[in-house]
Structures are given as structure tokens and as C-alpha cells.
Amino acid sequence: MSYREAPTYEISFLYRKILVPIDGSENSYRALDLAIDLARHYGSKVTVLYVKPREYKPSEDPLEKAKKRVEGRGIQAVFKEREIDPLKESTVKAILDEISEGEYDMVIVGARGRTLSSELTIGSKALAIAINSPVTVVIVR
């Protein structure tokens, strides 16, 4: 392809629906920034998901912070909250269920790297999503 040829924008057909799970960490908001950029360039639809353990009260609402981050950036996003009982269901399972139910093409997830093992610095949740997801996963650090 010469530099004068127009791009084909094949990516716009491959990644039409993007899921961004957020957890309040800066890396999850950086993942959202990447999704916003893809949506602006390729017309992708972005869904932001916050999986909240039942009865957990964060000091700052991650979805509100995400809405402010999206505001004025030229895209529309859908914001979802899923409440789970941490004794019966994991955050990862709730995210994987959303991926399947929502028929997403891509997941962009921030890696917190808060695992207990010093050998595994990517974060156990991001790794579990990447291994078990039926669609493309991009991990942002």
C-alpha cells in the first residue's frame, strides 16, 4: 500500500462494540481513553461496565467519573452497573457474562497489577478476562 492510498477502515467492522470494565483505578480510565479514541476514529460503540460488590460504597462513584471522562469527547457511551454477591459470583465472571450477553467484539481492560504474586504483575482479573474471553482483549497498563 502506498502512502497515497486511502485506508480501508477494516477495523471499523471488526470492533463495532467495545466493552470497558472499570474499577476506579487510573488504568481502567486509561483503558476508557483508548476506547474513546477508537470510537472517535472508527465509529465503535462503547459500553462502560462497573461491577460492584453488593453493599460496597466507594468513596467516589466510578461510573460518574467515567461519564465525566467521556463528556465532550465526541462519542456516546452506555454506562452499566452490575451488582454481585461476592460470596457467590466473582467480578471476572460478571464481566465474562456481560461479554457474552452483550455480543461485544472487543474488551479493553486496565491492569491494576495488585495480585499477591510478585511473578504475576499483570493483575489476576485482567489475566483471567484475557484467558477466558471469547473476543479480543486489550490490556492497558
N, C-alpha and C positions, 0 to 999 in steps of 0.2 A: 504494500500500500504506500503510495507516495504521499508526501505531506500535503498535497493539494486535494486529495480525495476527501469527500465528506465522511464523517464517522457513521457507522451503521446503527448505533444505539441498540445493539442486541441486548445489552444489559437491561434495558427498559422492559424487555419481555421476560427476562429470566427472574428478575427480582421485583415483581409488582407489589407484593405485600411483605412488609418488613415488621418484625416484632422486636421491640426493645424492652427487655425486662430491666427495671430499675430497682435499686435498693437503698438509695440515698447516698451512695458513695460517689466520689468525683469521677471515678472510672465509668460508672454507669451513665453519668451525664455526658461524658466524652463519647460513649457509645451512641447516645442520643444525637449528639452533634454530627457524628458520621452518618447516621440515618437521615437526618435533616438534609445534609449535603447531597446524599444520593437521591432523596425525594425531589429536591430542587432541580437537579440535573436530569433525572430520568423519569420523573413523574410517579415514583413509588408511593404507595400509601403506607403510612407509619402508624403502628399501634404501640402505645406505651403501656406496659403492664407492671403493676406493683402488687406483689404477693405479700399479704400482711398476715402475720400470725394472729389468731383470734385474741382479742383483748389487749393487743400491743398498741401503745400510744407513743408514736415517735414525737420527738420534740419539734420537728419540722415535717410537714406533710410532703413526702417525696413527689406525689403527683402534682401538687401545686407548684413546687419548684420546677418540675418538668414543663408544666404549662407555661410558666414564665420564660423558660429557655426556648420554647417553640415560638412564642408570641413574636410577631413582627419579622419572622424569618421566611415568609412566603410559602408556607405549607400548612395544610390542615392535618391534624393528627387526632386519633381516637385515644382516649385515656381510660384504662380499665383497672379495676382493683379486684383482686380475688382474695377472699379471706379463707385461711386454712386453720384447721386444728392441728398444731404441730405434733400432737401425740399420735395422730392417725395418718397424716399426709406431710410430705416434705415440700419445700419450696420448689425444688427441681421437678418433682412430679407435677406440681401445679403448672409450671412453665411448659413442660412437655405436653401436658394435656391441652393447654392453650394453643401450642404449635399445631397439634393435630386437628383440634376443633376449628381453628381459625383458618386452616389451609394456607399458612404463610409460606413464602418462598425463601426467606432468609431470616436469621436471628442475629442481632448484633448485641453482644453482651459484654459488660465490663468485668474484668477480672480484679477481684479485690486482693487476692493473694493472702487471705487470712487463715489458711489451713494450718494445722498443728505441725505438719511435717516440713522440715527445712528443705527437704529434697523436692517437694512439690510446691513451687512458688506461684503457680497459675491460679490457684483457688479451686477447691474441690467442687463447688457448684458450677462454675464455668466449665470445668473439665467434664463433669457429669452431663451437662447440657450438650457439649460438643460431641461426646461419645454416643449419646443416645438419641440425638435429634435426627429426624428423617430428612432434614433440609440443611442447606449451607449455614454454617455458624461462623461468624467473625468475632474474634475475641480482642477487645480493646484493653490495653494496659495503660 
